[in-house]
Each structure stands twice: as C-alpha cells, then as structure tokens.
Amino acid sequence: MRVEIAVLLAVCAAPALAEPVVPAFTPRPLPAHVYSGGWEHFVGGGVASFDCGGDALPELYAAGGSAPAVLLRNVTDGPGATLAYAAETPEALALTGVTGAYPLDIDGDGALDLAILRAGPDVLMRGTGDCGFAPFEGIGFESGDHWTTAFSATWEAGQRLPTLAFGTYVDRDDPDGPFRACDATLLYRPEGDRYAPAQELRPGFCALSALFTDWRRTGRADLRLSNDRHYYVNGGQEQMWAMEAKPRLYTEAEGWAPYHLWGMGIASRDINGDGFADVYLTSMGDQKFQLFDPGGGGPTYRDASYDFGTTAHRPYTGGDGRPSTGWHAAFGDVNNDGRDDIFVAKGNVEQMPDAAMLDPNNLLLQMPDGRFREAGGAAGIASLERSRGAVLADLNRDGFLDLAVVNRRAEMELYQNEGTAGHWLTVTLAGAAPNTQAIGAFVEVEAGGRRQVQEVTVGGGHAGGSAGALHFGLGGADTARVRVIWPGGRPGAWQEVDADTRVVLKQ
C-alpha cells in the first residue's frame, strides 16, 4: 500500500509549484448567536449557506438547539466588500430544537427550499422569495419525533421530487438506551408528486453524517453514512446503501470494508486526480482520509491518512495535548493555487475527559507533493471554542473562500478571506426542472496542466451544507477549460473561459 500511495502522490504533484501561500482570514462581527441546549444538542449545530435574497450573496441559516434558529441576511455592500450580516429571521424559520439544515430546490421552481433537522419533527420549508419561507403542503412529507443529525438528498431517474435521507441518532424512547439504542435512517422516496411513507433503513448505527454520491460515476448515487460508535458500541460500522428498488447494504464481497469510528462528518472530493471522489471522515481521535480504489471492484476505499498528513489527531495550539474531536469537514481551495485544502471544525463533545478541551479548528493546506500541512494558526482561524457546523464558501463574491463556524455554548464566528493569491473560477449550474440544481452532475475543469472534478451533491459535512456556485482555484493559469457531465451521464461540450470569472452553464 505504501508503494501505491507514493505513486499517487507523484501523479497528483504538479512540477515547479511553490509552497502554498497561507491565506489570511480576518474575523468579522456577526449578530450574537449561540448553539445551546442539553444532551440532545451535544451533537448537531449545523449551518446552511444559500442565496435566498436574489442578489447572489449567500445568507446563513444557523441551528440554535434549545434557542431559536436564526437566518442571517447577507448585507455585504457588493462583491469584494467587507462581510456583513444582519439577523432577519422570518417566523417560519425561528424554530427551536433545530440541529441543522440543508438548502435544496425540492419542488423544482428555481427557488431554494430548506430541509430542517430537529430534535423533534423534521420540517421541509418552501422558499417563497426574498428570504420568505412556508411549510410545504400537499407533498405527503410526514415526520415523526426523531433526533435527526444527518441529511442527504438525490434525484433518482424519472422522479418529480428528490429522494431524501434523514439520519437519526439515539432512540430517546428506548428504555434500555442510550447505548445500543441507535435509531434507523429514514428514506423518503417519491411516488409521483408526493412522498411515500418513510422507509426505515436498518440496522441504524447513530448516523451523524450522510451523503448520496455517485461514487463509480454510473449515474446512480448510493447513500454513505458515517456513524458514531460511542452509542452503537459494538456490532456497528460505517455504511454504504446501494440505492436499488429495495435498498441494501454493500458487503465485503463487493469491496466495502468494515470500518469503525466515532463518525461525525463526511467531505468528498477527488484529490489524486483520477476522476473519482475520495473522502475525509471526522472522528474523535484522528481524522480519516480515504482514497477511492477504482480497481477494488466496488465501493472500496483505502486509508491514506498518515501518508497524506491529514490525521489532525491532536491540537496544534492551546496547550491541551489530548486527542482532538472533529465535526464538520470541507474541501476547498482557500488560496486558489489549484489544490484543494481541508477545513475541520473541532471541539469537545461537552466535558469528555479523554479528549482535548482546547481544540483548535484545522486548516490543512495541500502541498505540491499532495500531502497536507497545518496552517490554522497562521491563517487566523484557530478558535478554541467547541465548534460544530461550518460553511466554507465565497460569501462576498470576491473569488476567495470565506468561513463561518457555529459553536456550542459560544458565539458563532465569521472569517473573511483577504484573498491575495491565485486565480479562480466559479461555475453555477442551471439544471433542467425539476432538478434545477443539477444534483448528481460532475463539473470538470482543466487549467495549468491539472484536471479538477467536483460532484454536485446535497449532504455531507456535519448537520449543514451549502448551495450555489462551485469554486475552483486555478493557480497561475489565466484561462481554463470547463465541461459538465449532466445528471444521467450526458457530457456537455468543453468551453474555454478566462480566469477570475463566473460562469453559468445551462442544461
């Protein structure tokens, strides 16, 4: 395996590239907001980013736990200006018990909606324009009283509504719990223009992150779940469900290796340039980076955490040497050098004595040889609060990725990327209705002798996700080529584009 990794590192390394520029992040004020609450809100604390105001500047919807969730309206004064937000939460979104949220266009009308996860009944909110929302009616979605901590969505062929997966945590009504009392994952598949009753995917192992992904690029997304062994204790593992007419778990005979961790979050991106997505999994202790093995015959992933320097297993500042606890993870090119980096939100669950209490968030910069190096302290994002969910996205439309972080029992944080290096490209997809976001598409960009691939997904992270333009760093390249493999596998034509531009591609 060491030989394989060395070869992959050589392949993904581009010649004559300089050491990565460490980006500078400047803290910006936000309206006061804290993710709070008891046991049911030790986990969760997600945040969604999406444009509901129609000005292409992303809003933030942040979970509050026992406090009301908030919608933070983006009032930044135009592209490249200093980030600014105002609390403007409509009554429909000021819910308590919220653990997280994901934006997606459920009804295909072009306006983004929200899937809201709760310790309590989950809610689907319809976007009505200008950041207004109302509960969906007439689509048959019914939620029981669950402790929901994971979500993902995909569009299955021929359907008018997306398929939804809600990952639930501990069954709070189990008198023998909480240990070995993990609840089922709930799958909502459409029947025409309504949802059928939820289908329970069992066994459930306390999912804290879910991601529909077309891992083999055949046009069908399967459901990956990252599970918390703290409560399944034994007999559980990470899971991948084959989305057949009757969903089933992949087996070892098909290449799916049993894997156990305190799973918190999933991030997915092609890192070694083979066209297939690799994964980063957060956990208590070391974080796991796994390369997809195209020759494995199935959903086969090989551990490469130490080879790539991505373990992030202990704090790098703060003086606490105990193991770290990772939550939200996101890939993104924060210095626009053409190589994806990794952000990880960190923080003790509450008062776990064997884990670090002072646990800074990570910013792992990818080196020219493909390995990663810690730069969180130098970049200015080394918060020592109990971080949970996060957003890594271009929030002021200057071509550089900014950062927002939700903290447990501490105020939410916002960081503006000062953006001093590298060219960039953003790609927005306008899919054919009803899948207006083109969920399931792949965008390929060639620049500077490298090809980058991003899959359009809804899910992953920890209890929150982003909708909007895909961001690509281009390094020193002045031009790029871009194409889309649309849902269903239909490739678009390659198009030549200039660097530092925003491209909208229509299906």
VMD Tcl script that draws the C-alpha trace (Angstrom):
set ca {
  {0.00 0.00 0.00}
  {2.91 2.39 0.68}
  {4.07 1.93 -2.92}
  {0.57 2.70 -4.25}
  {0.36 5.87 -2.17}
  {3.79 7.06 -3.33}
  {2.74 6.61 -6.95}
  {-0.50 8.53 -6.35}
  {1.41 11.35 -4.71}
  {3.74 11.56 -7.68}
  {0.80 11.64 -10.09}
  {-1.05 14.43 -8.31}
  {2.05 16.57 -7.82}
  {2.48 19.27 -10.45}
  {6.08 20.24 -11.31}
  {7.66 23.53 -10.30}
  {4.88 24.57 -7.91}
  {5.80 26.80 -4.99}
  {4.99 26.12 -1.36}
  {1.37 27.04 -0.63}
  {0.54 30.61 0.31}
  {-1.05 30.75 3.76}
  {-4.27 32.78 3.41}
  {-5.11 35.49 5.91}
  {-8.57 35.28 7.50}
  {-9.90 38.34 9.31}
  {-12.64 37.95 11.95}
  {-15.82 39.87 11.14}
  {-18.69 40.61 13.55}
  {-21.96 38.70 13.44}
  {-25.22 39.18 15.31}
  {-24.88 37.21 18.54}
  {-25.91 33.59 18.09}
  {-25.11 30.54 20.21}
  {-25.91 26.85 19.66}
  {-27.11 25.74 23.10}
  {-29.01 23.02 24.93}
  {-28.59 19.78 26.84}
  {-27.75 16.24 25.77}
  {-29.80 16.42 22.57}
  {-27.60 19.27 21.38}
  {-24.18 17.88 22.25}
  {-24.17 16.98 18.55}
  {-25.55 18.99 15.64}
  {-25.11 22.72 15.40}
  {-25.07 22.93 11.62}
  {-25.30 25.96 9.34}
  {-26.60 26.26 5.78}
  {-25.40 28.83 3.23}
  {-27.55 29.78 0.23}
  {-28.85 32.85 -1.58}
  {-32.49 33.47 -0.73}
  {-32.42 37.21 -1.38}
  {-31.72 37.05 -5.11}
  {-28.51 39.12 -5.02}
  {-26.07 36.15 -5.27}
  {-24.71 36.93 -1.79}
  {-25.24 33.83 0.40}
  {-27.33 34.00 3.53}
  {-26.61 31.83 6.60}
  {-29.23 29.77 8.47}
  {-27.77 28.55 11.75}
  {-29.13 25.94 14.15}
  {-29.83 27.15 17.70}
  {-30.51 23.94 19.61}
  {-32.73 24.89 22.54}
  {-32.60 28.51 21.32}
  {-34.35 29.59 18.10}
  {-32.51 29.07 14.84}
  {-31.57 32.29 13.01}
  {-31.44 33.49 9.42}
  {-28.54 35.89 8.93}
  {-29.18 38.07 5.90}
  {-26.10 38.91 3.82}
  {-25.92 42.72 3.71}
  {-22.38 42.94 2.36}
  {-22.01 46.10 0.26}
  {-21.26 44.40 -3.06}
  {-18.60 42.00 -4.38}
  {-15.31 42.14 -2.51}
  {-16.62 44.39 0.27}
  {-16.27 43.72 3.98}
  {-18.54 40.87 5.05}
  {-21.65 41.98 6.92}
  {-24.74 40.13 8.15}
  {-27.98 41.13 9.85}
  {-30.37 38.88 11.81}
  {-33.62 38.81 9.83}
  {-35.30 35.55 10.77}
  {-38.82 35.03 9.41}
  {-41.25 33.50 11.86}
  {-41.39 30.23 9.90}
  {-37.65 29.66 10.45}
  {-37.42 30.75 14.10}
  {-37.76 27.15 15.27}
  {-36.35 25.62 18.44}
  {-34.86 22.14 18.57}
  {-33.03 22.70 15.26}
  {-29.84 20.66 14.88}
  {-29.05 21.62 11.28}
  {-30.33 22.45 7.80}
  {-29.59 21.83 4.12}
  {-30.68 24.01 1.17}
  {-32.13 22.42 -1.98}
  {-34.83 23.07 -4.57}
  {-37.42 20.44 -3.64}
  {-40.31 21.47 -5.89}
  {-38.25 22.44 -8.95}
  {-39.47 26.04 -9.10}
  {-35.98 27.54 -9.06}
  {-36.24 28.90 -5.50}
  {-34.16 27.22 -2.82}
  {-36.02 25.43 -0.03}
  {-34.76 24.12 3.30}
  {-34.68 20.67 4.89}
  {-34.53 21.43 8.61}
  {-33.26 18.77 11.02}
  {-34.51 18.77 14.59}
  {-34.60 17.00 17.88}
  {-38.30 16.66 17.19}
  {-40.26 16.57 13.92}
  {-38.16 17.48 10.88}
  {-39.53 20.19 8.60}
  {-39.41 20.94 4.87}
  {-39.70 24.68 4.23}
  {-40.62 26.09 0.81}
  {-38.80 29.20 -0.34}
  {-41.31 31.88 -1.34}
  {-38.88 34.60 -2.46}
  {-36.96 37.39 -0.73}
  {-36.00 35.01 2.09}
  {-39.60 34.13 2.90}
  {-40.49 30.54 3.82}
  {-43.58 28.46 4.50}
  {-44.07 24.77 5.35}
  {-44.59 22.55 2.33}
  {-48.13 21.34 1.86}
  {-49.54 18.65 -0.38}
  {-46.36 16.63 -0.98}
  {-47.03 13.94 1.61}
  {-43.95 14.50 3.78}
  {-44.64 13.45 7.38}
  {-42.01 13.35 10.10}
  {-42.23 11.73 13.49}
  {-40.47 12.90 16.63}
  {-36.88 11.86 15.92}
  {-33.41 13.05 16.92}
  {-32.12 13.89 13.45}
  {-28.43 14.59 12.93}
  {-27.70 13.78 9.27}
  {-29.27 14.50 5.87}
  {-28.71 14.00 2.18}
  {-30.78 14.23 -0.99}
  {-30.52 12.99 -4.57}
  {-32.65 12.89 -7.70}
  {-33.46 9.39 -8.87}
  {-34.19 8.88 -12.55}
  {-37.62 9.95 -13.74}
  {-38.79 11.39 -10.43}
  {-40.53 14.75 -9.86}
  {-39.24 15.11 -6.31}
  {-35.83 14.38 -4.78}
  {-35.20 11.32 -2.64}
  {-34.47 12.39 0.95}
  {-32.50 10.59 3.66}
  {-32.72 11.66 7.30}
  {-30.10 10.07 9.55}
  {-31.33 9.72 13.12}
  {-29.23 9.35 16.24}
  {-30.22 7.68 19.55}
  {-33.81 6.49 20.03}
  {-34.72 8.61 23.06}
  {-37.77 6.41 23.79}
  {-35.72 3.23 24.20}
  {-35.86 2.39 27.93}
  {-32.64 0.38 27.64}
  {-30.72 3.21 25.95}
  {-28.81 5.25 25.18}
  {-26.12 2.70 24.40}
  {-27.01 0.20 21.66}
  {-30.17 2.25 21.04}
  {-29.36 3.77 17.66}
  {-32.39 4.72 15.57}
  {-33.00 3.93 11.89}
  {-32.14 6.09 8.89}
  {-35.37 7.30 7.26}
  {-35.62 7.22 3.47}
  {-38.34 9.22 1.71}
  {-38.83 8.20 -1.91}
  {-41.35 10.00 -4.10}
  {-44.36 8.42 -5.75}
  {-45.33 10.90 -8.44}
  {-45.74 14.34 -6.89}
  {-45.95 13.05 -3.29}
  {-43.71 11.23 -0.87}
  {-44.39 7.67 0.17}
  {-44.21 6.92 3.92}
  {-40.69 6.82 5.28}
  {-38.78 3.59 4.72}
  {-36.58 2.57 7.65}
  {-33.02 1.56 6.75}
  {-31.89 -0.86 9.43}
  {-29.65 -1.51 11.17}
  {-29.11 2.09 12.19}
  {-25.83 2.93 13.90}
  {-26.36 6.55 15.02}
  {-25.63 8.47 11.83}
  {-24.02 11.89 12.22}
  {-23.41 12.48 8.52}
  {-24.96 11.23 5.28}
  {-24.04 11.66 1.63}
  {-25.62 10.49 -1.58}
  {-22.73 10.10 -4.00}
  {-22.30 8.59 -7.46}
  {-19.03 7.03 -6.32}
  {-18.45 4.99 -9.51}
  {-19.84 7.66 -11.91}
  {-22.51 5.46 -13.47}
  {-25.43 7.84 -12.97}
  {-26.78 6.39 -9.72}
  {-25.99 7.82 -6.30}
  {-25.72 5.49 -3.31}
  {-26.05 6.53 0.33}
  {-22.99 6.70 2.56}
  {-23.48 7.03 6.33}
  {-20.88 7.96 8.94}
  {-21.86 6.54 12.33}
  {-20.96 7.19 15.96}
  {-19.58 4.11 17.69}
  {-19.96 5.85 21.06}
  {-23.58 4.65 21.05}
  {-23.59 1.64 18.76}
  {-20.64 0.45 20.93}
  {-20.08 -2.80 19.04}
  {-21.53 -4.62 16.08}
  {-21.84 -1.43 14.05}
  {-19.75 0.18 11.33}
  {-19.75 2.79 8.58}
  {-22.37 2.02 5.92}
  {-22.99 2.32 2.19}
  {-26.50 1.59 0.94}
  {-26.99 0.52 -2.68}
  {-29.98 2.51 -3.90}
  {-31.73 -0.29 -5.71}
  {-35.50 -0.74 -5.86}
  {-35.08 -2.20 -2.39}
  {-32.03 -0.55 -0.79}
  {-29.41 -2.92 0.58}
  {-26.05 -2.64 2.29}
  {-22.89 -3.26 0.30}
  {-20.87 -6.22 1.56}
  {-17.22 -7.13 1.96}
  {-17.53 -9.39 -1.08}
  {-18.35 -6.27 -3.10}
  {-15.35 -4.33 -1.81}
  {-16.90 -2.48 1.14}
  {-14.52 -2.93 4.08}
  {-15.87 -2.88 7.67}
  {-14.81 0.38 9.27}
  {-15.44 1.65 12.80}
  {-15.00 5.20 14.09}
  {-16.71 7.91 16.07}
  {-18.03 9.26 12.79}
  {-19.07 12.93 12.79}
  {-18.77 14.31 9.25}
  {-18.10 13.42 5.61}
  {-16.31 15.53 3.00}
  {-15.89 14.30 -0.57}
  {-13.55 15.46 -3.36}
  {-11.24 13.97 -6.00}
  {-7.81 14.66 -4.51}
  {-5.47 12.41 -6.51}
  {-6.76 13.38 -9.96}
  {-8.18 10.02 -11.05}
  {-11.68 11.42 -11.58}
  {-13.23 9.63 -8.59}
  {-14.12 11.23 -5.26}
  {-12.06 10.44 -2.19}
  {-13.40 11.04 1.33}
  {-12.40 12.74 4.55}
  {-14.12 11.47 7.70}
  {-14.05 13.32 11.01}
  {-13.93 11.45 14.28}
  {-12.79 11.51 17.89}
  {-9.06 10.97 17.75}
  {-7.50 11.03 14.32}
  {-9.43 12.12 11.24}
  {-9.56 9.64 8.36}
  {-8.63 10.34 4.73}
  {-9.51 7.53 2.34}
  {-8.62 7.21 -1.33}
  {-11.12 5.54 -3.62}
  {-9.66 2.45 -5.31}
  {-11.04 2.16 -8.88}
  {-9.63 -1.36 -9.07}
  {-11.38 -2.58 -5.95}
  {-14.43 -3.84 -7.80}
  {-16.90 -1.87 -5.70}
  {-17.09 0.95 -3.12}
  {-13.51 0.29 -1.99}
  {-11.63 2.96 -0.06}
  {-8.06 2.72 1.25}
  {-6.80 4.55 4.33}
  {-4.19 7.18 3.46}
  {-4.39 9.48 6.49}
  {-0.78 9.25 7.62}
  {0.64 9.17 4.11}
  {-1.09 12.45 3.29}
  {-0.61 14.08 6.71}
  {-4.33 14.56 7.35}
  {-4.79 12.90 10.75}
  {-5.18 16.19 12.68}
  {-5.31 13.99 15.75}
  {-4.09 16.41 18.45}
  {-4.37 20.17 18.98}
  {-1.57 22.22 17.41}
  {-2.03 25.14 19.83}
  {-3.76 25.88 23.14}
  {-1.62 23.62 25.30}
  {-4.01 20.66 25.52}
  {-2.31 17.51 24.26}
  {-5.27 15.15 24.49}
  {-6.88 13.73 21.29}
  {-8.96 16.03 19.11}
  {-12.65 15.74 18.23}
  {-13.56 16.57 14.63}
  {-17.03 17.63 13.42}
  {-17.71 19.45 10.15}
  {-15.19 18.94 7.35}
  {-14.99 20.66 3.97}
  {-12.69 20.57 0.98}
  {-11.94 23.87 -0.74}
  {-9.05 25.74 -2.33}
  {-8.58 28.56 0.20}
  {-5.52 30.10 -1.52}
  {-6.59 29.45 -5.14}
  {-3.39 27.57 -6.00}
  {-5.27 24.79 -7.84}
  {-5.01 22.31 -4.98}
  {-7.88 21.58 -2.61}
  {-7.34 22.17 1.09}
  {-9.30 20.85 4.11}
  {-11.10 22.71 6.91}
  {-12.11 20.79 10.06}
  {-14.27 22.18 12.88}
  {-13.08 20.88 16.26}
  {-14.42 20.81 19.80}
  {-15.04 18.60 22.81}
  {-18.47 16.95 22.87}
  {-19.08 18.57 26.27}
  {-16.79 17.52 29.12}
  {-15.25 14.28 27.86}
  {-12.11 13.90 30.00}
  {-10.13 11.82 27.49}
  {-10.48 14.44 24.72}
  {-8.98 17.90 24.37}
  {-10.98 20.79 25.78}
  {-8.89 23.41 23.95}
  {-9.15 22.03 20.43}
  {-8.44 24.50 17.59}
  {-10.07 24.23 14.18}
  {-7.82 22.93 11.42}
  {-6.87 24.37 8.05}
  {-4.85 21.77 6.18}
  {-3.15 23.23 3.11}
  {-2.29 20.86 0.28}
  {1.38 20.87 -0.66}
  {2.84 20.47 -4.17}
  {3.52 16.78 -3.45}
  {-0.11 16.14 -2.47}
  {0.48 15.99 1.27}
  {-1.21 18.39 3.70}
  {0.25 20.79 6.27}
  {-1.45 22.52 9.19}
  {-1.91 26.29 8.77}
  {-4.87 27.09 11.03}
  {-2.88 29.21 13.46}
  {-1.01 31.15 10.78}
  {-4.25 31.72 8.84}
  {-6.02 33.13 11.90}
  {-8.85 30.58 12.30}
  {-7.57 28.66 15.35}
  {-10.66 29.14 17.50}
  {-10.61 27.23 20.80}
  {-14.41 27.17 21.22}
  {-16.45 23.97 20.89}
  {-17.03 24.24 17.13}
  {-19.65 22.14 15.36}
  {-21.02 23.06 11.92}
  {-19.34 25.35 9.39}
  {-19.52 26.87 5.93}
  {-16.52 27.24 3.62}
  {-17.81 29.37 0.74}
  {-17.28 32.64 -1.12}
  {-19.62 34.83 0.92}
  {-18.76 38.21 -0.64}
  {-18.21 37.19 -4.29}
  {-14.54 38.14 -4.50}
  {-13.39 34.69 -5.67}
  {-11.94 33.59 -2.32}
  {-13.47 31.17 0.19}
  {-14.63 32.63 3.49}
  {-15.55 30.77 6.68}
  {-18.46 30.74 9.12}
  {-18.45 28.47 12.21}
  {-21.21 27.58 14.67}
  {-20.04 26.96 18.23}
  {-21.66 25.14 21.11}
  {-22.20 27.41 24.11}
  {-20.19 30.20 22.44}
  {-20.95 32.81 19.81}
  {-20.90 31.97 16.10}
  {-17.79 33.15 14.23}
  {-17.21 34.67 10.78}
  {-13.88 34.98 8.95}
  {-13.19 36.87 5.73}
  {-10.52 35.52 3.40}
  {-8.37 38.51 2.42}
  {-7.56 36.83 -0.91}
  {-4.04 37.70 -2.02}
  {-3.07 34.79 -4.23}
  {-4.18 32.71 -7.18}
  {-6.74 32.89 -9.96}
  {-10.18 31.34 -9.63}
  {-13.29 30.24 -11.48}
  {-16.83 29.71 -10.22}
  {-19.36 27.55 -12.04}
  {-23.10 27.76 -11.46}
  {-25.30 25.06 -12.99}
  {-28.83 25.70 -14.19}
  {-30.29 22.21 -14.46}
  {-33.46 21.20 -16.24}
  {-36.52 21.19 -13.98}
  {-37.33 19.61 -11.65}
  {-33.65 19.06 -10.75}
  {-32.76 22.72 -11.17}
  {-29.54 22.43 -9.14}
  {-28.30 19.58 -11.38}
  {-27.74 17.38 -8.32}
  {-25.67 14.42 -9.48}
  {-23.74 16.35 -12.14}
  {-19.94 16.41 -12.35}
  {-18.04 19.57 -13.27}
  {-14.58 19.13 -14.76}
  {-12.09 21.99 -15.02}
  {-8.70 21.86 -16.75}
  {-6.11 24.54 -16.03}
  {-2.36 24.66 -15.54}
  {-1.92 21.03 -16.59}
  {-4.34 19.71 -13.96}
  {-7.90 18.46 -14.12}
  {-10.22 19.08 -11.18}
  {-13.55 17.31 -10.69}
  {-16.40 18.25 -8.37}
  {-19.65 16.33 -7.90}
  {-22.81 18.34 -7.21}
  {-24.27 16.88 -4.01}
  {-26.62 17.75 -1.15}
  {-25.44 16.33 2.17}
  {-22.24 15.50 3.99}
  {-20.50 17.76 6.46}
  {-21.96 17.87 9.95}
  {-25.64 18.93 10.01}
  {-25.34 21.61 7.33}
  {-24.39 22.32 3.73}
  {-24.10 24.96 1.02}
  {-25.89 25.61 -2.24}
  {-24.58 27.82 -5.02}
  {-21.61 28.17 -7.32}
  {-18.81 25.61 -7.35}
  {-15.44 27.21 -6.67}
  {-12.18 26.20 -8.40}
  {-8.73 27.60 -7.71}
  {-6.64 27.97 -10.89}
  {-3.23 28.92 -9.51}
  {-1.29 30.95 -12.08}
  {-3.43 29.91 -15.05}
  {-5.04 32.77 -16.98}
  {-7.56 30.51 -18.77}
  {-9.31 27.23 -18.18}
  {-11.49 24.65 -19.91}
  {-14.73 23.53 -18.29}
  {-17.43 20.98 -19.05}
  {-20.36 19.38 -17.25}
  {-21.36 15.74 -17.11}
  {-25.06 16.33 -16.52}
  {-27.24 14.04 -14.38}
  {-27.82 10.84 -16.31}
  {-24.30 10.91 -17.76}
  {-24.75 13.29 -20.71}
  {-21.50 15.25 -21.24}
  {-21.60 18.86 -22.35}
  {-19.01 20.39 -24.65}
  {-15.69 21.74 -23.36}
  {-15.72 25.53 -23.12}
  {-12.75 27.90 -22.92}
  {-13.14 30.53 -20.18}
  {-10.99 33.26 -18.68}
  {-9.73 33.08 -15.13}
  {-11.39 35.16 -12.41}
  {-14.84 34.84 -13.99}
  {-18.23 33.48 -13.01}
  {-19.71 31.00 -15.47}
  {-23.35 29.88 -15.63}
  {-23.89 26.68 -17.61}
  {-27.39 25.63 -18.61}
  {-28.61 22.11 -19.27}
}
mol new
graphics top color blue
foreach p $ca { graphics top sphere $p radius 0.5 }
foreach p [lrange $ca 0 end-1] q [lrange $ca 1 end] { graphics top cylinder $p $q radius 0.2 }
display resetview
